Amino acid sequence: VLFALRGFVFDGALTNQHPDLLTSWLPRWSFLGRTLAAGDIPLWNPFEMAGHRFAADPQSGWLYAPPSLLFSALSPGLALRLFIAFNPLLAGLGLYAFLRRETVGRVAATAGGLVLAMMISTSTIAISLPFAGAIAWTAVLLLGASGYRRAERWSGRLAWLALSAFAWEQVVTAHMSWSARTSGVSAGDCRA
């Protein structure tokens, strides 16, 4: 994954050929990171459209854990470059762990995880952040569901259930940012 995405990770290949990354995600998540690092909840973004709701906007991603953590701790450019590589890595590792949990052999599980990670990182899905995030967290959700199903004690089931719930929330958060952004229909556009 790091080799396939080396242009983003090591060379800083974010250019104007990636308009969604630079015009939508980078400013929005930069604001998110600065606000969270200051210890505040980003309810209102004064820099977007002369002031716009932030926490209530499904596109904001303020409950999406990876951008919240990366953009609060790192510079925005580095955080975005690492986030692009994070999704395929998480998808591959999540699928590998799921397949191993389902008693698939190491070689087959490695192949499955590698295929998913490379499919994402060598296609435009890697820079389609909501798609890549939804796929990656779905693999983690599968792992949590498998662990819950195979757990023998209630304490183990609760831990796997917590992982599943967190992964499901991340799938929804990643997908909501995409669906709200690309639907193109707002309540004001609906006419009888």
C-alpha positions in Angstrom: 0.0 0.0 0.0 2.8 2.4 0.9 4.6 1.6 -2.4 1.4 2.1 -4.4 0.6 5.4 -2.7 4.2 6.6 -2.4 3.4 9.7 -4.4 0.9 10.8 -1.8 2.6 9.5 1.3 6.2 10.5 0.6 6.2 13.0 -2.3 3.2 15.1 -1.3 1.5 14.5 -4.7 -1.7 16.4 -3.7 -2.4 18.6 -6.7 -5.2 20.4 -8.4 -5.9 17.1 -10.2 -7.5 16.0 -7.0 -10.2 18.7 -6.6 -12.3 17.0 -3.9 -9.3 16.4 -1.7 -8.1 20.0 -1.8 -11.3 22.0 -2.0 -13.6 19.9 0.1 -11.9 17.5 2.5 -8.7 19.4 3.3 -10.3 22.7 4.5 -13.2 21.0 6.3 -11.0 18.5 8.2 -8.3 21.2 8.9 -11.0 23.2 10.6 -12.1 20.1 12.4 -8.6 19.3 13.6 -7.8 22.9 14.8 -11.1 23.0 16.7 -10.7 19.6 18.4 -7.1 20.4 19.2 -8.3 23.6 21.0 -10.7 21.4 23.1 -13.9 22.6 21.4 -16.7 20.9 19.6 -17.0 22.4 16.1 -20.6 23.4 16.1 -20.3 26.3 13.6 -17.8 26.9 10.8 -17.3 30.6 10.2 -15.1 30.0 7.2 -17.6 28.2 5.0 -20.4 30.1 3.2 -20.1 33.1 5.5 -20.9 30.8 8.4 -22.4 27.3 8.2 -23.4 24.6 10.7 -20.6 22.1 11.1 -21.5 19.4 13.7 -25.0 19.1 12.3 -23.7 18.8 8.7 -23.3 15.1 7.6 -20.4 16.1 5.4 -18.4 17.5 8.3 -17.1 14.1 9.5 -16.6 15.3 13.0 -17.5 11.9 14.4 -15.2 10.2 11.9 -12.4 9.0 14.1 -9.4 8.9 11.7 -9.7 12.5 10.4 -10.5 13.7 13.9 -7.3 12.2 15.3 -5.0 12.8 12.3 -6.0 16.4 11.7 -5.8 17.3 15.4 -2.3 15.9 15.8 -0.6 16.6 12.5 -0.3 19.3 9.9 -3.2 19.3 7.5 -1.2 18.3 4.4 0.5 15.4 6.2 -2.7 14.3 7.8 -4.5 14.1 4.5 -1.7 12.2 2.9 -1.6 9.7 5.7 -5.4 9.4 5.7 -5.3 8.4 2.0 -3.0 5.5 2.9 -4.8 4.6 6.1 -8.0 3.4 4.4 -6.5 0.7 2.2 -4.2 -0.4 5.1 -7.2 -0.7 7.4 -9.2 -2.6 4.8 -6.5 -5.1 4.1 -5.7 -5.7 7.8 -9.4 -5.9 8.7 -10.1 -8.4 6.0 -7.0 -10.5 6.9 -8.1 -10.5 10.6 -11.7 -11.4 9.6 -10.6 -14.3 7.4 -8.2 -15.6 10.1 -11.0 -15.4 12.7 -13.1 -17.4 10.3 -10.4 -20.1 10.3 -9.1 -19.4 6.8 -5.5 -20.3 6.3 -2.7 -17.7 6.6 -1.8 -17.7 2.9 -5.4 -17.3 1.8 -6.2 -14.7 4.4 -3.0 -12.8 3.4 -4.0 -13.0 -0.3 -7.5 -11.7 0.5 -6.3 -8.8 2.6 -3.6 -7.9 0.1 -6.0 -8.0 -2.9 -8.5 -5.7 -1.1 -5.8 -3.3 0.0 -4.2 -3.2 -3.4 -7.5 -2.9 -5.2 -8.2 0.3 -3.2 -4.7 1.8 -3.3 -4.2 1.3 -7.0 -7.5 2.7 -8.1 -9.3 6.0 -7.8 -11.1 4.6 -4.8 -8.0 5.6 -2.7 -8.7 9.3 -3.2 -12.5 8.8 -3.1 -12.2 9.0 0.7 -15.8 8.2 1.6 -15.8 5.0 -0.5 -12.4 3.9 0.7 -13.5 4.6 4.3 -16.7 2.7 4.0 -15.0 -0.3 2.5 -12.2 -0.3 5.1 -14.5 0.0 8.1 -16.8 -2.7 6.6 -13.9 -5.1 6.8 -13.5 -4.2 10.5 -17.2 -4.6 11.0 -17.0 -8.1 9.6 -14.2 -8.9 12.0 -16.3 -7.6 15.0 -19.3 -9.7 13.9 -17.2 -12.8 13.4 -15.6 -12.3 16.8 -19.0 -11.8 18.4 -20.4 -15.0 16.8 -17.4 -17.1 17.9 -16.9 -15.7 21.4 -17.6 -18.1 24.2 -18.0 -15.8 27.1 -20.2 -12.7 27.5 -17.2 -10.5 28.3 -15.7 -11.4 25.0 -19.0 -10.9 23.2 -19.4 -7.4 24.7 -15.9 -6.5 23.5 -16.5 -7.7 20.0 -19.9 -6.0 20.0 -18.2 -2.7 21.0 -15.8 -3.1 18.1 -18.7 -3.8 15.8 -20.7 -0.8 17.0 -17.7 1.5 16.6 -16.9 0.1 13.1 -20.6 0.4 12.1 -20.6 4.1 13.3 -17.4 4.7 11.2 -19.0 3.1 8.1 -22.1 5.3 8.5 -20.0 8.4 9.1 -17.8 7.8 6.1 -20.8 6.9 3.9 -22.9 9.8 5.1 -20.3 12.3 4.0 -20.4 10.8 0.5 -24.2 10.4 0.2 -24.9 13.9 1.4 -22.2 15.4 -0.8 -23.2 13.6 -4.1 -26.9 13.5 -3.8 -27.2 16.9 -5.4 -30.8 17.3 -4.0 -31.6 19.4 -1.1 -34.9 20.1 0.6 -35.2 23.4 -1.2 -34.8 21.7 -4.6 -37.9 19.5 -4.2 -40.8 21.0 -6.0 -44.3 19.7 -6.3 
